Amino acid sequence: MLSALAGALTPILLLICLGYFLGKKTNYLENPSLGALVSNLGLPALLLHSVLSMQMNIFSMLKLISATAIVLTLIALLSFVFLKLLKLPARFYLPPLVNPNTGNLGIPVAYALFGAEGMAIAVVISSVVQISHFTLGVGFMSGAYHPKQLLKNGPVIALIVGGILLSVKVSLPAPLMNTLNMLSHITLPIMLMLLGQSISGLTIKENNKISRAALLSLFRPLVGALCASIVVMFFPLSPLEGSVLIVLSTMPVAVISYMLATKFKGPVDEIALMILLSLPLSLGVISLLWWLYL
């Protein structure tokens, strides 16, 4: 079982390392339009193709959305209490603990572990987390929130379109589905390499906060796995849906939290450390869960 897990995760780690190397040695991934291409075209295409291909009904999608929202709410409550105990401000530390990296890491991991059907579930969950990034994340770190930001979010728009198509039971023509499939194929490798490139660009100037960053980094996957496991126990999800939800809830701190902290003058160095430290810790927790339960 562990060899199968290693075989599934090795391509992911290699692509992240490739992105890190390219970020350090070249400018291949520096064009900001590449990230926009994935966010606004590749990921929405992946979402639509995955959901429509597996014929997920609207009830299943709403179940996943509700379950994910409940998990994020539980994580937010526990994280808020945890931060109060540590006497840390929720404004900058709550969003990184609540919102995991379900996009350019969670979706590839779900595909590697559970196949195409698991990936379809993952893209729905990731879309809900995207909404949380642009509501809780932006709202907390900026001190203000503008709903118009969601209207510019490609995955959120794709989620709405997919929900409408499922509710009216409309199937897209085969040529259009093939086009979405071709677009989705470019998405996962680019997402992983962009993650590696983002990590290569993190700057850490202070080393006196490593212990606190390590504690927060360990808390992120543990609280995610705990809250998701509780929800799965009481929510009417299929075994596959529950497993994917637990895995994605265990993901590390998202790179977007670093970007928001930079924009709104937060603890950039500490959040950069949290991203670096939470990545191996998260994969370790997932490996343990996979070995014991999943």
C-alpha positions as CSV (number, residue, x, y, z in Angstrom):
1,M,0.0,0.0,0.0
2,L,2.8,2.4,0.9
3,S,4.6,1.6,-2.4
4,A,1.4,2.5,-4.3
5,L,1.2,5.7,-2.4
6,A,4.8,6.5,-3.1
7,G,4.3,5.7,-6.8
8,A,1.3,8.0,-6.9
9,L,2.9,11.0,-5.1
10,T,6.4,10.7,-6.7
11,P,5.3,12.4,-10.0
12,I,3.7,15.2,-8.0
13,L,6.8,15.8,-6.0
14,L,9.0,15.6,-9.1
15,L,6.9,18.2,-10.9
16,I,7.0,20.5,-7.9
17,C,10.8,20.1,-7.8
18,L,11.0,20.8,-11.6
19,G,9.0,24.0,-11.0
20,Y,11.3,24.9,-8.1
21,F,14.4,24.4,-10.3
22,L,12.9,26.3,-13.3
23,G,11.9,29.1,-10.9
24,K,15.5,29.3,-9.6
25,K,17.4,28.9,-12.8
26,T,15.1,30.2,-15.6
27,N,12.3,32.6,-16.3
28,Y,10.1,30.0,-18.1
29,L,7.4,30.3,-15.4
30,E,7.6,34.0,-14.6
31,N,5.0,35.2,-17.0
32,P,2.0,36.1,-14.8
33,S,-0.3,35.2,-17.6
34,L,0.6,31.6,-17.1
35,G,-1.0,31.5,-13.7
36,A,-4.0,33.4,-15.1
37,L,-4.3,30.9,-17.9
38,V,-4.6,28.0,-15.4
39,S,-6.9,29.8,-13.0
40,N,-9.3,31.3,-15.6
41,L,-9.2,28.6,-18.3
42,G,-7.5,25.4,-17.4
43,L,-9.0,24.9,-13.9
44,P,-12.6,25.8,-15.0
45,A,-12.2,23.4,-18.0
46,L,-11.0,20.7,-15.7
47,L,-13.9,21.3,-13.3
48,L,-16.6,21.2,-16.0
49,H,-15.1,18.1,-17.8
50,S,-14.6,16.1,-14.6
51,V,-18.0,16.8,-13.2
52,L,-19.9,16.3,-16.4
53,S,-17.9,13.2,-17.4
54,M,-18.8,11.3,-14.2
55,Q,-22.4,12.4,-14.5
56,M,-22.4,13.8,-11.0
57,N,-26.0,14.8,-10.1
58,I,-26.9,18.2,-8.6
59,F,-27.7,16.6,-5.3
60,S,-24.2,15.1,-5.0
61,M,-22.6,18.4,-5.9
62,L,-24.7,20.2,-3.3
63,K,-23.8,17.6,-0.7
64,L,-20.1,18.1,-1.4
65,I,-20.4,21.9,-1.3
66,S,-22.3,21.8,2.0
67,A,-19.9,19.3,3.6
68,T,-16.9,21.4,2.5
69,A,-18.4,24.5,3.9
70,I,-19.1,22.8,7.2
71,V,-15.5,21.5,7.4
72,L,-14.1,25.0,6.7
73,T,-16.4,26.4,9.4
74,L,-15.2,23.9,12.0
75,I,-11.6,24.5,11.1
76,A,-12.2,28.3,11.4
77,L,-13.7,27.9,14.9
78,L,-10.9,25.6,16.2
79,S,-8.2,27.8,14.6
80,F,-9.7,30.9,16.1
81,V,-9.5,29.3,19.6
82,F,-6.0,28.0,18.9
83,L,-4.8,31.5,17.8
84,K,-6.4,33.0,21.0
85,L,-4.4,30.6,23.1
86,L,-1.2,31.6,21.3
87,K,-2.2,35.3,21.5
88,L,-1.8,35.7,17.7
89,P,-4.1,38.0,15.6
90,A,-6.7,36.2,13.7
91,R,-6.6,38.8,10.9
92,F,-3.4,37.4,9.3
93,Y,-3.1,33.9,10.8
94,L,-6.7,32.6,10.5
95,P,-6.9,32.4,6.7
96,P,-3.7,30.3,6.2
97,L,-4.9,27.8,8.8
98,V,-8.5,27.6,7.4
99,N,-7.8,27.5,3.6
100,P,-5.6,24.6,2.4
101,N,-3.9,24.3,-0.9
102,T,-6.6,22.3,-2.6
103,G,-5.8,23.8,-6.0
104,N,-2.4,23.3,-7.4
105,L,-1.6,20.5,-5.0
106,G,-4.9,19.0,-3.7
107,I,-6.4,18.2,-7.1
108,P,-3.2,16.4,-8.5
109,V,-3.0,14.5,-5.2
110,A,-6.6,13.4,-5.5
111,Y,-6.1,12.4,-9.1
112,A,-3.0,10.4,-8.1
113,L,-4.7,8.6,-5.2
114,F,-8.3,8.2,-6.5
115,G,-8.2,8.5,-10.2
116,A,-10.5,10.6,-12.5
117,E,-13.6,10.1,-10.4
118,G,-11.7,11.3,-7.3
119,M,-10.4,14.3,-9.2
120,A,-14.0,15.3,-10.2
121,I,-14.9,15.4,-6.5
122,A,-11.7,17.3,-5.7
123,V,-12.4,20.1,-8.2
124,V,-15.8,20.7,-6.6
125,I,-14.3,20.9,-3.1
126,S,-11.4,23.1,-4.4
127,S,-14.0,25.5,-5.9
128,V,-15.6,26.0,-2.5
129,V,-12.1,26.6,-0.9
130,Q,-11.5,29.1,-3.7
131,I,-14.6,31.0,-2.6
132,S,-13.3,30.9,1.0
133,H,-9.9,32.3,-0.2
134,F,-11.7,35.3,-1.8
135,T,-14.1,35.9,1.1
136,L,-12.5,34.8,4.4
137,G,-9.0,35.3,3.1
138,V,-9.3,38.6,1.4
139,G,-11.9,39.9,3.9
140,F,-9.7,39.1,7.0
141,M,-6.4,40.2,5.7
142,S,-7.6,43.4,4.0
143,G,-10.2,44.3,6.6
144,A,-12.8,44.6,3.8
145,Y,-14.4,42.4,1.2
146,H,-16.0,43.2,-2.1
147,P,-18.4,40.5,-3.6
148,K,-17.5,41.5,-7.1
149,Q,-14.2,39.7,-6.7
150,L,-16.0,36.3,-6.9
151,L,-17.5,37.3,-10.3
152,K,-13.9,37.3,-11.7
153,N,-13.1,33.9,-10.4
154,G,-13.0,31.3,-13.2
155,P,-13.5,28.1,-11.0
156,V,-16.5,29.7,-9.2
157,I,-18.1,30.6,-12.5
158,A,-17.5,27.1,-13.8
159,L,-19.0,25.6,-10.6
160,I,-22.2,27.7,-11.2
161,V,-22.3,26.7,-14.9
162,G,-21.8,23.0,-14.0
163,G,-24.5,23.2,-11.4
164,I,-26.9,24.7,-13.9
165,L,-26.1,22.1,-16.6
166,L,-26.5,19.2,-14.1
167,S,-29.8,20.6,-12.7
168,V,-31.4,20.8,-16.2
169,K,-29.7,17.6,-17.3
170,V,-28.0,19.0,-20.3
171,S,-25.0,17.2,-21.8
172,L,-22.4,19.1,-23.8
173,P,-21.7,18.0,-27.4
174,A,-18.8,15.5,-27.8
175,P,-16.5,18.0,-29.6
176,L,-16.9,20.5,-26.8
177,M,-16.3,17.9,-24.1
178,N,-13.1,16.8,-26.0
179,T,-12.0,20.4,-26.1
180,L,-12.5,20.7,-22.3
181,N,-10.6,17.5,-21.9
182,M,-7.6,18.8,-23.9
183,L,-7.6,22.0,-21.9
184,S,-7.8,20.1,-18.6
185,H,-4.7,18.0,-19.6
186,I,-2.5,21.1,-19.5
187,T,-3.7,22.1,-16.1
188,L,-2.3,19.7,-13.6
189,P,1.4,19.8,-14.7
190,I,1.4,23.6,-14.9
191,M,-0.3,23.9,-11.5
192,L,2.4,21.8,-9.9
193,M,5.2,23.5,-11.6
194,L,3.8,26.9,-10.6
195,L,3.6,25.7,-7.0
196,G,7.3,24.8,-7.2
197,Q,8.1,28.2,-8.8
198,S,6.1,30.0,-6.1
199,I,8.0,28.2,-3.3
200,S,11.3,29.1,-5.0
201,G,10.4,32.7,-4.8
202,L,9.5,32.7,-1.1
203,T,11.8,35.0,0.9
204,I,12.5,34.4,4.6
205,K,14.4,37.1,6.5
206,E,13.6,36.2,10.1
207,N,14.6,32.9,11.6
208,N,13.5,33.6,15.2
209,K,9.9,32.5,14.5
210,I,10.6,29.0,13.2
211,S,9.2,27.2,16.3
212,R,5.9,29.1,16.1
213,A,5.7,28.6,12.3
214,A,6.4,24.9,12.8
215,L,3.6,24.6,15.4
216,L,1.1,26.4,13.0
217,S,2.3,24.2,10.1
218,L,1.6,21.0,12.0
219,F,-1.8,22.3,13.2
220,R,-3.0,23.0,9.7
221,P,-3.1,19.4,8.3
222,L,-4.1,17.9,11.7
223,V,-7.1,20.2,12.3
224,G,-8.1,19.8,8.6
225,A,-8.0,16.0,8.9
226,L,-9.8,16.0,12.3
227,C,-12.7,18.3,11.1
228,A,-13.1,16.5,7.8
229,S,-13.2,13.1,9.6
230,I,-15.9,14.4,12.0
231,V,-18.0,15.7,9.1
232,V,-17.6,12.5,7.1
233,M,-18.9,10.5,10.1
234,F,-22.2,12.4,10.2
235,F,-22.7,13.5,6.6
236,P,-24.3,11.4,3.9
237,L,-21.2,11.1,1.7
238,S,-20.0,8.1,-0.3
239,P,-16.8,6.5,0.9
240,L,-14.9,8.0,-2.1
241,E,-16.3,11.5,-1.4
242,G,-15.4,11.2,2.2
243,S,-11.9,10.1,1.5
244,V,-11.3,12.9,-1.0
245,L,-12.7,15.5,1.4
246,I,-10.3,14.3,4.2
247,V,-7.3,14.3,1.9
248,L,-8.0,17.8,0.5
249,S,-8.7,19.1,4.0
250,T,-5.3,17.9,5.1
251,M,-3.5,19.9,2.4
252,P,-0.8,22.4,3.5
253,V,-1.0,26.2,3.7
254,A,-1.8,27.7,0.3
255,V,0.6,30.0,-1.6
256,I,-2.2,32.5,-2.0
257,S,-2.0,33.2,1.7
258,Y,1.6,34.4,1.2
259,M,0.4,36.5,-1.7
260,L,-2.3,38.1,0.4
261,A,0.0,38.6,3.3
262,T,2.4,40.4,1.0
263,K,-0.3,42.6,-0.4
264,F,-1.8,43.6,2.9
265,K,1.5,43.8,4.8
266,G,1.1,40.8,7.0
267,P,3.7,38.4,8.6
268,V,5.1,37.4,5.2
269,D,8.2,35.6,6.5
270,E,6.2,33.5,9.0
271,I,3.6,32.5,6.4
272,A,6.4,31.6,3.9
273,L,7.8,29.3,6.6
274,M,4.4,27.8,7.2
275,I,4.1,27.0,3.5
276,L,7.5,25.3,3.3
277,L,7.1,23.4,6.6
278,S,3.4,22.4,6.1
279,L,4.1,20.8,2.7
280,P,6.1,17.7,4.0
281,L,4.0,17.6,7.2
282,S,0.8,17.5,5.2
283,L,2.1,14.7,2.9
284,G,3.2,12.8,6.0
285,V,-0.2,13.0,7.6
286,I,-1.9,11.9,4.3
287,S,0.5,9.0,4.1
288,L,-0.4,8.0,7.6
289,L,-4.1,8.3,7.0
290,W,-3.8,6.3,3.7
291,W,-1.9,3.6,5.5
292,L,-4.4,3.4,8.4
293,Y,-7.8,4.2,7.0
294,L,-8.2,5.3,3.4
